[in-house]
Amino acid sequence: MMDETDPMFAPEVVGPTVDFLAPMAAGGALEFAVGSGRIALPLAERGVRVHGVDISSTVLEQLHAKGGRVTTTLGDYTTTTVDGTFSLVYLVWNSLSNVTTQAGQVAAFANAAAHLSPGGRFVVELFVPQLRRLPPGQDFVPFDVTPEHLGFDEYDVLTQRLVSHHYSPGRGGYGAGEFRYVWPAELDLMARLAGMTLSERWAGWHHEPFTAESASHVSVWTLA
Ligand SMILES: C[S@@+](CC[C@H](N)C(=O)[O-])C[C@H]1O[C@@H](n2cnc3c(N)ncnc32)[C@H](O)[C@@H]1O
């Protein structure tokens, strides 16, 4: 079950994301890790044919309970295939890092390419590993320290594993998630292995320039 009180569901986050994706979706859109439809449902409301894949039946039930025209397939986005092709495949809100092996992430790029029509685009929104904030001997990077939320990322620089620790007194207490962090250049190589090349990289959905200080990126790869 997704917590839809999360700030990622705010209109000022969702709106620019849909504005960015919609022009690329004339030939239909496939969302990997669709969740409860935060982006898929408003994209479909703009007249786009949207299909979603997610590994959790609970979140897909949450999505369908809202109505809307998004069709779905239950499965792992690294291997699940669906009928047809799309001009856009997208994977947002750091969900590529949910797959914790390099082989799995490479498979995600290959699976995206397999569902794209010629000239189609794969769009990924992902955090940039904050390795420059780790002095020797330190593994933790605090990313949010407020009375409402304490957030610390724990890096393992040998395995590229990251455990994100959260403590929110008003929202269920302690929780943690395991991820594989990945540098943008490694993603470009995964894209190349799948027959795609980088066409755009921004710091966010408003087309902000991507710089050495950017904490996140929105990358667009195009299928040859
Ligand atoms: C942070 S949520 C993002 C949901 C949605 N994309 C959004 O932006 O609101 C991550 C989602 O990824 C799904 N997920 C994680 N690993 C997956 C996998 N290997 N295949 C398909 N879905 C996966 C989870 O079930 C969850 O719904």
The ligand as a MOL file (V3000), in Angstrom:
LIG
                    3D

  0  0  0     0  0            999 V3000
M  V30 BEGIN CTAB
M  V30 COUNTS 27 29 0 0 0
M  V30 BEGIN ATOM
M  V30 1 C 8.5130 4.4300 -5.0070 0
M  V30 2 S 7.2280 3.4380 -5.7080 0 CHG=1
M  V30 3 C 6.9500 4.3240 -7.2180 0
M  V30 4 C 5.5870 4.0770 -7.8040 0
M  V30 5 C 5.2390 4.9510 -9.0170 0
M  V30 6 N 6.1880 4.7590 -10.1070 0
M  V30 7 C 5.2160 6.4160 -8.6440 0
M  V30 8 O 6.0460 7.1700 -9.1450 0
M  V30 9 O 4.3760 6.8040 -7.8340 0 CHG=-1
M  V30 10 C 8.1230 1.9760 -6.2230 0
M  V30 11 C 7.2750 0.9000 -6.8830 0
M  V30 12 O 8.1470 -0.0510 -7.4980 0
M  V30 13 C 7.5520 -1.3180 -7.4260 0
M  V30 14 N 8.6200 -2.2920 -7.7350 0
M  V30 15 C 9.7740 -2.4760 -7.0420 0
M  V30 16 N 10.5350 -3.3950 -7.6520 0
M  V30 17 C 9.8530 -3.7890 -8.7760 0
M  V30 18 C 10.1360 -4.6960 -9.8260 0
M  V30 19 N 11.2780 -5.3800 -9.8600 0
M  V30 20 N 9.2200 -4.8600 -10.7980 0
M  V30 21 C 8.0530 -4.1480 -10.7670 0
M  V30 22 N 7.7390 -3.2620 -9.8000 0
M  V30 23 C 8.6310 -3.0830 -8.8130 0
M  V30 24 C 6.9520 -1.3360 -6.0400 0
M  V30 25 O 5.9700 -2.3430 -5.8840 0
M  V30 26 C 6.3770 0.0800 -5.9540 0
M  V30 27 O 5.0550 0.1280 -6.4060 0
M  V30 END ATOM
M  V30 BEGIN BOND
M  V30 1 1 1 2
M  V30 2 1 2 3
M  V30 3 1 2 10
M  V30 4 1 3 4
M  V30 5 1 4 5
M  V30 6 1 5 6
M  V30 7 1 5 7
M  V30 8 2 7 8
M  V30 9 1 7 9
M  V30 10 1 10 11
M  V30 11 1 11 12
M  V30 12 1 11 26
M  V30 13 1 12 13
M  V30 14 1 13 14
M  V30 15 1 13 24
M  V30 16 1 14 15
M  V30 17 1 14 23
M  V30 18 2 15 16
M  V30 19 1 16 17
M  V30 20 1 17 18
M  V30 21 2 17 23
M  V30 22 1 18 19
M  V30 23 2 18 20
M  V30 24 1 20 21
M  V30 25 2 21 22
M  V30 26 1 22 23
M  V30 27 1 24 25
M  V30 28 1 24 26
M  V30 29 1 26 27
M  V30 END BOND
M  V30 END CTAB
M  END
